[in-house]
Amino acid sequence: MARVKRAIMTHKRRKKVLRLAKGYYGAKSKHFKMAKQAVYKSGQKAYIGRKQRKRNFRSLWITRISAACKMNGMNYSTFMDGLKKAGVTLNRKMLSEIAISDPAAFTALVEQAKAAR
């Protein structure tokens, strides 16, 4: 039976990890063992960060909508409840964009929400 030589695959795997660790501080970019740990940890943090970014943006949109509602004499929860009862199906991202770019249209939405309540 022929002997299996695995040096090529090992070299490829190590090269891939070191390429991913390029730019890391100190030995983390040079030594395979440390680079492997750093790449693994950074992958975990990147995965978590992608979830947190969605949370952060949603809270930002809610803060913007709330501020615009207060300028029109209404609070956020009653505004959202009024929109739901009025049958307006705009998401928070679009509502925050309207609040920033077109305050007159947002005021019309607030009036619509007041009328539906």
GUKOL-178094 format. One record per atom (N, C-alpha, C): atom name; y, x, z. Coordinates in pm, 1 decimal, padded with zeros to 6 digits. Example, Ala and Ser with C-alpha at 12.3 -4.5 7.8 and 13.67 -1.06 7.14 Angstrom:
% residues 2
R   atom          Y          X          Z
R      N   -00569.0    01319.0    00780.0
R     CA   -00450.0    01230.0    00780.0
R      C   -00330.0    01320.0    00780.0
R      N   -00225.0    01285.0    00708.0
R     CA   -00106.0    01367.0    00714.0
R      C    00003.0    01290.0    00787.0
% end
This chain:
% residues 117
R   atom          Y          X          Z
R      N   -00118.0    00083.4    00000.0
R     CA    00000.0    00000.0    00000.0
R      C    00125.1    00088.4    00000.0
R      N    00223.3    00047.4   -00077.9
R     CA    00345.2    00127.9   -00091.8
R      C    00431.6    00117.2    00032.6
R      N    00503.1    00223.3    00060.0
R     CA    00592.9    00229.4    00174.8
R      C    00726.6    00163.7    00137.9
R      N    00778.2    00082.0    00228.6
R     CA    00905.6    00013.8    00203.4
R      C    01019.2    00100.0    00255.6
R      N    01114.4    00127.6    00167.4
R     CA    01230.7    00206.7    00206.3
R      C    01350.1    00112.2    00217.0
R      N    01412.4    00110.4    00333.5
R     CA    01517.7    00012.5    00356.8
R      C    01656.7    00074.2    00369.0
R      N    01669.2    00196.7    00331.3
R     CA    01797.7    00265.1    00348.9
R      C    01907.9    00200.9    00265.6
R      N    01875.2    00153.7    00146.4
R     CA    01975.8    00095.9    00057.3
R      C    02034.7   -00030.8    00118.9
R      N    01947.5   -00119.2    00170.0
R     CA    01994.8   -00244.5    00229.0
R      C    02073.1   -00218.8    00357.8
R      N    02027.9   -00122.8    00436.5
R     CA    02099.2   -00088.4    00560.0
R      C    02238.2   -00035.9    00527.1
R      N    02245.0    00048.7    00426.0
R     CA    02374.3    00104.8    00384.9
R      C    02468.2   -00005.9    00336.0
R      N    02413.3   -00101.0    00258.0
R     CA    02494.3   -00211.9    00207.4
R      C    02547.9   -00297.7    00321.5
R      N    02461.0   -00327.1    00417.6
R     CA    02500.1   -00411.4    00531.1
R      C    02610.3   -00343.4    00613.4
R      N    02592.5   -00214.5    00639.8
R     CA    02690.9   -00140.8    00718.8
R      C    02823.6   -00128.9    00644.0
R      N    02813.4   -00107.2    00514.0
R     CA    02934.3   -00094.6    00432.0
R      C    03013.4   -00225.5    00433.0
R      N    02941.8   -00337.7    00428.3
R     CA    03006.2   -00468.5    00429.4
R      C    03081.1   -00491.6    00560.5
R      N    03017.0   -00457.6    00671.7
R     CA    03079.6   -00475.6    00803.2
R      C    03201.9   -00385.3    00816.2
R      N    03190.4   -00260.4    00772.5
R     CA    03303.0   -00168.1    00781.8
R      C    03418.4   -00210.0    00690.0
R      N    03386.2   -00271.9    00577.0
R     CA    03490.5   -00322.4    00488.4
R      C    03564.9   -00439.0    00554.9
R      N    03490.9   -00525.5    00626.7
R     CA    03554.0   -00636.5    00697.9
R      C    03638.9   -00587.5    00815.0
R      N    03601.1   -00473.2    00872.1
R     CA    03673.6   -00418.4    00987.4
R      C    03787.8   -00326.6    00947.0
R      N    03816.3   -00317.3    00819.3
R     CA    03922.3   -00228.1    00772.5
R      C    04056.3   -00272.0    00832.2
R      N    04129.7   -00176.7    00886.7
R     CA    04258.8   -00206.4    00946.1
R      C    04253.9   -00230.9    01095.1
R      N    04134.2   -00236.5    01152.9
R     CA    04123.0   -00254.9    01297.4
R      C    04163.5   -00126.5    01368.2
R      N    04202.2   -00139.1    01494.3
R     CA    04256.3   -00027.4    01572.1
R      C    04146.2    00070.0    01614.9
R      N    04172.1    00196.9    01600.5
R     CA    04084.8    00301.5    01653.5
R      C    03946.3    00303.6    01592.5
R      N    03847.2    00319.8    01680.5
R     CA    03708.5    00334.8    01635.9
R      C    03649.0    00205.7    01581.4
R      N    03716.3    00093.5    01605.4
R     CA    03664.6   -00035.2    01556.7
R      C    03656.9   -00041.4    01405.1
R      N    03734.5    00044.3    01338.5
R     CA    03730.2    00043.8    01192.5
R      C    03643.7    00156.4    01136.5
R      N    03594.7    00244.9    01224.1
R     CA    03520.2    00362.0    01177.2
R      C    03373.2    00360.9    01218.6
R      N    03344.7    00323.4    01341.3
R     CA    03207.3    00326.8    01391.9
R      C    03140.0    00192.2    01372.7
R      N    03019.9    00195.4    01316.2
R     CA    02951.5    00071.6    01281.4
R      C    02928.9   -00018.5    01401.6
R      N    02883.8    00037.6    01513.3
R     CA    02850.3   -00044.1    01630.4
R      C    02973.1   -00120.0    01682.3
R      N    03083.6   -00051.0    01693.2
R     CA    03206.6   -00114.3    01741.8
R      C    03263.5   -00209.5    01636.7
R      N    03251.8   -00171.8    01511.2
R     CA    03302.2   -00256.8    01403.0
R      C    03225.1   -00387.9    01397.4
R      N    03093.9   -00378.5    01418.0
R     CA    03009.2   -00498.1    01415.3
R      C    03052.5   -00596.8    01523.6
R      N    03077.9   -00546.2    01643.8
R     CA    03121.5   -00631.8    01753.7
R      C    03259.1   -00693.3    01724.6
R      N    03348.6   -00613.1    01670.9
R     CA    03483.5   -00660.8    01642.9
R      C    03483.5   -00766.7    01533.1
R      N    03403.3   -00745.5    01429.0
R     CA    03395.1   -00841.4    01318.8
R      C    03334.5   -00972.2    01366.9
R      N    03230.7   -00962.9    01450.6
R     CA    03166.9   -01083.0    01505.3
R      C    03266.4   -01163.2    01588.6
R      N    03340.0   -01093.5    01676.2
R     CA    03436.1   -01160.0    01763.7
R      C    03551.9   -01219.0    01684.0
R      N    03599.6   -01145.6    01584.8
R     CA    03711.5   -01196.2    01505.4
R      C    03668.9   -01317.0    01422.0
R      N    03543.2   -01318.2    01379.5
R     CA    03491.6   -01435.4    01308.2
R      C    03489.1   -01558.2    01396.8
R      N    03449.8   -01540.5    01522.0
R     CA    03449.4   -01651.4    01617.7
R      C    03590.7   -01702.5    01641.6
R      N    03683.4   -01610.2    01660.3
R     CA    03821.7   -01650.1    01687.2
R      C    03884.5   -01717.8    01565.9
R      N    03849.7   -01673.3    01446.9
R     CA    03901.8   -01736.4    01325.0
R      C    03849.6   -01879.0    01312.6
R      N    03723.0   -01899.6    01347.0
R     CA    03662.8   -02033.1    01341.7
R      C    03733.7   -02126.4    01439.8
R      N    03755.1   -02078.0    01561.9
R     CA    03823.7   -02157.7    01664.1
R      C    03967.7   -02185.6    01621.5
R      N    04032.9   -02084.3    01563.0
R     CA    04172.2   -02097.1    01520.2
R      C    04191.6   -02202.2    01413.4
R      N    04093.4   -02217.2    01325.1
R     CA    04104.0   -02319.5    01220.3
R      C    04104.2   -02458.7    01281.0
R      N    04031.4   -02478.1    01390.0
R     CA    04030.8   -02608.6    01459.1
R      C    04161.9   -02628.9    01535.6
R      N    04211.3   -02521.0    01600.8
R     CA    04333.1   -02531.3    01680.4
R      C    04455.6   -02557.8    01593.2
R      N    04454.9   -02503.7    01472.1
R     CA    04568.7   -02524.8    01381.5
R      C    04587.4   -02673.5    01352.6
R      N    04477.0   -02744.6    01333.6
R     CA    04484.9   -02888.9    01308.9
R      C    04544.8   -02961.9    01428.9
R      N    04502.2   -02922.5    01549.5
R     CA    04555.8   -02981.8    01672.7
R      C    04705.1   -02955.3    01685.8
R      N    04743.9   -02830.2    01662.4
R     CA    04884.0   -02791.5    01678.3
R      C    04974.8   -02866.8    01582.4
R      N    04931.3   -02880.9    01457.5
R     CA    05013.4   -02951.6    01360.4
R      C    05026.6   -03098.9    01395.6
R      N    04917.6   -03160.4    01442.1
R     CA    04924.6   -03301.6    01480.3
R      C    05024.8   -03321.4    01594.1
R      N    05022.9   -03232.5    01693.5
R     CA    05117.3   -03246.2    01804.4
R      C    05260.5   -03221.8    01757.3
R      N    05280.6   -03131.5    01662.9
R     CA    05413.2   -03107.6    01606.7
R      C    05465.1   -03232.0    01536.2
R      N    05378.2   -03296.1    01455.5
R     CA    05419.4   -03417.6    01384.3
R      C    05455.8   -03528.1    01482.5
R      N    05376.3   -03542.9    01587.7
R     CA    05402.7   -03646.9    01687.6
R      C    05536.6   -03620.0    01756.6
R      N    05565.5   -03494.1    01788.0
R     CA    05693.4   -03459.0    01851.6
R      C    05810.6   -03492.5    01760.9
R      N    05797.6   -03461.9    01632.7
R     CA    05904.6   -03492.0    01537.0
R      C    05927.7   -03642.2    01524.0
R      N    05816.9   -03718.7    01514.5
R     CA    05828.3   -03864.5    01502.4
R      C    05892.0   -03922.7    01628.2
R      N    05849.4   -03873.0    01743.6
R     CA    05903.1   -03920.2    01870.7
R      C    06053.0   -03896.0    01880.8
R      N    06098.0   -03777.3    01838.2
R     CA    06240.8   -03745.5    01841.6
R      C    06319.3   -03838.2    01749.9
R      N    06265.8   -03864.9    01631.3
R     CA    06334.0   -03953.7    01536.7
R      C    06336.1   -04097.1    01588.0
R      N    06230.0   -04138.3    01656.4
R     CA    06225.4   -04273.5    01713.3
R      C    06330.6   -04289.4    01822.5
R      N    06344.4   -04187.3    01906.6
R     CA    06441.6   -04193.8    02016.3
R      C    06583.9   -04202.2    01962.1
R      N    06609.7   -04139.6    01848.1
R     CA    06741.6   -04149.3    01786.0
R      C    06769.3   -04291.4    01737.0
R      N    06662.2   -04367.0    01711.5
R     CA    06676.2   -04505.9    01666.2
R      C    06650.1   -04606.4    01778.0
R      N    06646.9   -04559.9    01902.2
R     CA    06633.9   -04650.1    02017.1
R      C    06495.8   -04709.5    02036.5
R      N    06393.8   -04630.5    02011.9
R     CA    06255.8   -04678.5    02027.6
R      C    06170.8   -04560.2    02071.4
R      N    06062.5   -04587.7    02142.6
R     CA    05975.8   -04475.0    02176.9
R      C    05856.4   -04468.3    02081.9
R      N    05784.6   -04358.1    02088.9
R     CA    05679.0   -04328.0    01990.7
R      C    05567.6   -04431.6    01991.0
R      N    05518.8   -04466.3    02110.3
R     CA    05401.1   -04553.9    02117.6
R      C    05431.8   -04694.4    02065.0
R      N    05549.0   -04747.0    02097.5
R     CA    05583.2   -04880.2    02046.9
R      C    05607.8   -04876.4    01896.7
R      N    05662.6   -04765.3    01848.7
R     CA    05683.8   -04749.1    01704.3
R      C    05551.2   -04750.2    01628.7
R      N    05453.8   -04672.0    01677.8
R     CA    05323.2   -04665.3    01610.6
R      C    05251.0   -04800.1    01618.7
R      N    05265.2   -04867.6    01733.1
R     CA    05203.7   -05000.1    01748.9
R      C    05266.5   -05099.9    01651.6
R      N    05398.9   -05095.2    01639.2
R     CA    05468.9   -05183.7    01546.3
R      C    05431.0   -05157.5    01402.1
R      N    05415.4   -05030.2    01366.0
R     CA    05374.0   -04996.7    01228.2
R      C    05234.9   -05050.4    01198.3
R      N    05145.8   -05036.9    01297.1
R     CA    05009.3   -05085.5    01278.2
R      C    05007.8   -05236.9    01259.1
R      N    05088.4   -05307.9    01339.9
R     CA    05096.0   -05454.4    01328.9
R      C    05164.4   -05497.1    01199.5
R      N    05257.6   -05414.8    01150.5
R     CA    05327.3   -05445.6    01025.6
R      C    05241.8   -05413.7    00902.9
R      N    05131.7   -05342.3    00923.9
R     CA    05042.8   -05308.9    00812.5
R      C    05086.8   -05186.5    00733.6
R      N    05168.8   -05102.1    00794.4
R     CA    05213.0   -04978.5    00728.2
R      C    05109.5   -04870.6    00758.2
R      N    05049.7   -04816.4    00653.7
R     CA    04943.1   -04716.0    00672.3
R      C    04990.1   -04578.7    00625.6
R      N    05089.1   -04525.6    00695.3
R     CA    05134.1   -04388.9    00668.9
R      C    05080.7   -04299.6    00779.9
R      N    05031.5   -04182.5    00742.1
R     CA    04981.8   -04091.4    00846.0
R      C    05097.7   -04017.7    00912.1
R      N    05067.8   -03948.9    01021.2
R     CA    05171.1   -03884.6    01100.7
R      C    05241.8   -03772.1    01024.7
R      N    05167.9   -03704.9    00937.9
R     CA    05228.4   -03596.9    00859.6
R      C    05338.7   -03652.2    00769.5
R      N    05309.1   -03762.3    00700.3
R     CA    05407.6   -03821.6    00610.2
R      C    05524.2   -03881.7    00687.6
R      N    05495.7   -03943.6    00802.5
R     CA    05602.5   -03999.7    00884.4
R      C    05698.9   -03891.8    00932.0
R      N    05644.2   -03775.9    00971.3
R     CA    05731.3   -03667.5    01017.0
R      C    05814.9   -03612.2    00901.7
R      N    05756.7   -03604.8    00782.3
R     CA    05832.0   -03558.0    00665.0
R      C    05944.8   -03655.3    00631.0
R      N    05916.7   -03784.9    00641.2
R     CA    06019.9   -03885.6    00615.2
R      C    06131.5   -03874.5    00719.1
R      N    06091.7   -03854.7    00845.5
R     CA    06190.0   -03843.0    00953.4
R      C    06284.2   -03725.6    00930.3
R      N    06233.3   -03616.5    00874.6
R     CA    06315.9   -03497.6    00851.1
R      C    06400.7   -03512.6    00724.8
R      N    06335.5   -03550.3    00615.6
R     CA    06403.1   -03546.6    00485.8
R      C    06484.9   -03671.5    00453.4
R      N    06442.7   -03788.8    00504.3
R     CA    06511.4   -03914.0    00468.7
R      C    06528.3   -04001.9    00592.4
R      N    06629.0   -03975.2    00674.2
R     CA    06647.4   -04053.2    00797.6
R      C    06672.8   -04202.4    00773.9
R      N    06734.1   -04236.3    00661.4
R     CA    06760.6   -04377.7    00631.0
R      C    06629.4   -04454.1    00611.5
R      N    06535.9   -04393.2    00540.5
R     CA    06405.4   -04457.0    00519.6
R      C    06329.5   -04469.5    00651.3
R      N    06343.8   -04369.3    00737.5
R     CA    06277.0   -04375.0    00867.9
R      C    06336.9   -04486.6    00953.2
R      N    06468.9   -04504.9    00945.0
R     CA    06534.0   -04614.5    01017.5
R      C    06481.6   -04749.3    00969.1
R      N    06458.6   -04759.8    00839.1
R     CA    06401.6   -04883.8    00783.6
R      C    06260.9   -04907.5    00837.8
R      N    06184.1   -04801.6    00851.9
R     CA    06049.5   -04813.8    00910.1
R      C    06056.8   -04856.8    01056.4
R      N    06155.0   -04804.4    01129.2
R     CA    06172.9   -04843.9    01269.8
R      C    06207.6   -04992.2    01278.7
R      N    06294.4   -05039.0    01190.2
R     CA    06331.4   -05181.4    01189.2
R      C    06210.9   -05268.5    01155.7
R      N    06129.1   -05219.8    01064.2
R     CA    06007.2   -05292.7    01026.8
R      C    05911.2   -05299.8    01145.2
R      N    05899.9   -05191.0    01219.4
R     CA    05812.0   -05186.9    01335.8
R      C    05864.4   -05279.9    01446.2
R      N    05997.9   -05283.6    01463.4
R     CA    06058.7   -05373.5    01564.5
R      C    06032.5   -05518.3    01529.9
R      N    06043.3   -05551.4    01401.7
R     CA    06022.9   -05689.8    01357.9
R      C    05878.4   -05734.1    01376.4
R      N    05785.0   -05642.2    01360.7
R     CA    05642.1   -05677.3    01371.2
R      C    05598.0   -05695.8    01516.3
R      N    05669.8   -05634.7    01611.2
R     CA    05631.3   -05644.1    01752.3
R      C    05666.3   -05774.2    01814.9
% end
